[in-house]
Each structure stands twice: as structure tokens, then as C-alpha cells.
Amino acid sequence: MYKTEPQSTNKHRICNINSYTYTQLKDKENKEKKTNNQVDSLPQASIIQEKVEKAILDQLFESEELFETTISNVLLQLNAVFSNWMN
């Protein structure tokens, strides 16, 4: 059991002191690790998504003039790649 040193409280209760068992602390630590792992995996997915998006959008800047066919092709590719993004 985790315990704290006694404090002078002048006949009042000390607020915000929690006691935990060893298993509770380990469970809490494991939950924090799981959430950290999930958060760490998200940026890698977004980096990959950004690279794909950048590769598609680079087609717009390959030529000096912009044509409607180029724009429509890029929009179709973006729509195909990110169709499940909003779901």
C-alpha cells in the first residue's frame, strides 16, 4: 500500500490524498502505455497520407500552364485516395 507521511492538519482532513495498491498502480501504468502507443502510431499514418497527397498535388506544378484536364485528374485521384477519409 502506498502511504504518505503524516501532516499537521489541525483537526481537519487532508484533501486529495489517494492510496493505491501495487496492482492498481501497475494497471494504471499499463493503460497509460497503451494510450501512448496509440497516439504515437497516428502521426506516422498522417505522414504517409501527407506524402501521398503531396505526390498527387505535385502534378499541378509540373507544367507552367494549368489545364482543366490536369485539375480534374488530380481531383479524381484525391477523391479516390481519400474517399474513406471522412468515414
C-alpha positions as CSV (number, residue, x, y, z in Angstrom):
1,M,0.0,0.0,0.0
2,Y,1.3,3.4,-0.9
3,K,1.4,5.7,2.2
4,T,2.3,9.3,2.8
5,E,3.9,10.9,5.8
6,P,1.5,12.3,8.4
7,Q,1.0,16.0,8.1
8,S,-0.3,18.5,10.6
9,T,-3.9,19.1,9.8
10,N,-5.2,21.0,12.8
11,K,-8.0,18.5,13.3
12,H,-9.1,18.7,9.6
13,R,-8.9,16.1,6.9
14,I,-6.2,16.3,4.3
15,C,-7.7,16.7,0.9
16,N,-6.6,14.9,-2.3
17,I,-4.6,12.1,-0.8
18,N,-5.3,8.8,-2.6
19,S,-3.9,5.4,-1.6
20,Y,-3.3,2.7,-4.2
21,T,-2.3,-0.9,-4.2
22,Y,0.6,-2.1,-6.3
23,T,-1.7,-3.8,-8.8
24,Q,-3.7,-0.6,-9.2
25,L,-0.6,1.4,-10.0
26,K,0.6,-1.2,-12.5
27,D,-2.8,-1.3,-14.2
28,K,-2.8,2.5,-14.4
29,E,0.7,2.4,-15.9
30,N,-0.2,-0.2,-18.5
31,K,-3.2,1.9,-19.6
32,E,-1.1,4.9,-20.0
33,K,1.4,3.0,-22.1
34,K,-1.4,1.7,-24.4
35,T,-2.7,5.2,-24.9
36,N,0.8,6.5,-25.7
37,N,1.3,3.7,-28.2
38,Q,-2.0,4.6,-30.0
39,V,-1.1,8.3,-30.0
40,D,2.4,7.6,-31.4
41,S,1.0,5.5,-34.3
42,L,-1.3,8.3,-35.5
43,P,1.4,10.7,-36.7
44,Q,3.0,8.1,-38.8
45,A,-0.2,7.4,-40.6
46,S,-0.8,11.1,-41.2
47,I,2.8,11.5,-42.5
48,I,2.1,8.8,-45.1
49,Q,-1.1,10.4,-46.0
50,E,0.6,13.7,-46.5
51,K,3.2,12.2,-48.7
52,V,0.5,10.6,-50.9
53,E,-1.4,13.8,-51.1
54,K,1.8,15.8,-51.9
55,A,2.7,13.4,-54.7
56,I,-0.8,13.8,-56.3
57,L,-0.7,17.6,-55.9
58,D,2.7,17.9,-57.4
59,Q,1.1,17.1,-60.7
60,L,-0.4,20.5,-60.7
61,F,3.0,22.2,-60.6
62,E,4.8,20.1,-63.2
63,S,3.8,22.3,-66.1
64,E,3.8,26.1,-66.3
65,E,0.2,26.2,-67.5
66,L,-2.8,24.7,-65.7
67,F,-5.3,22.8,-67.8
68,E,-8.8,21.7,-66.8
69,T,-7.9,18.1,-67.6
70,T,-5.0,18.2,-65.2
71,I,-7.1,19.7,-62.4
72,S,-9.9,17.2,-63.0
73,N,-7.4,14.3,-63.0
74,V,-5.9,15.5,-59.7
75,L,-9.3,15.9,-58.1
76,L,-10.3,12.4,-59.2
77,Q,-7.1,10.9,-57.8
78,L,-7.6,12.8,-54.5
79,N,-11.2,11.6,-54.3
80,A,-10.2,8.0,-55.0
81,V,-7.4,8.0,-52.4
82,F,-9.3,9.9,-49.6
83,S,-12.9,8.6,-50.2
84,N,-12.8,6.7,-46.9
85,W,-11.2,9.6,-45.0
86,M,-14.5,11.2,-43.7
87,N,-15.9,7.8,-42.6
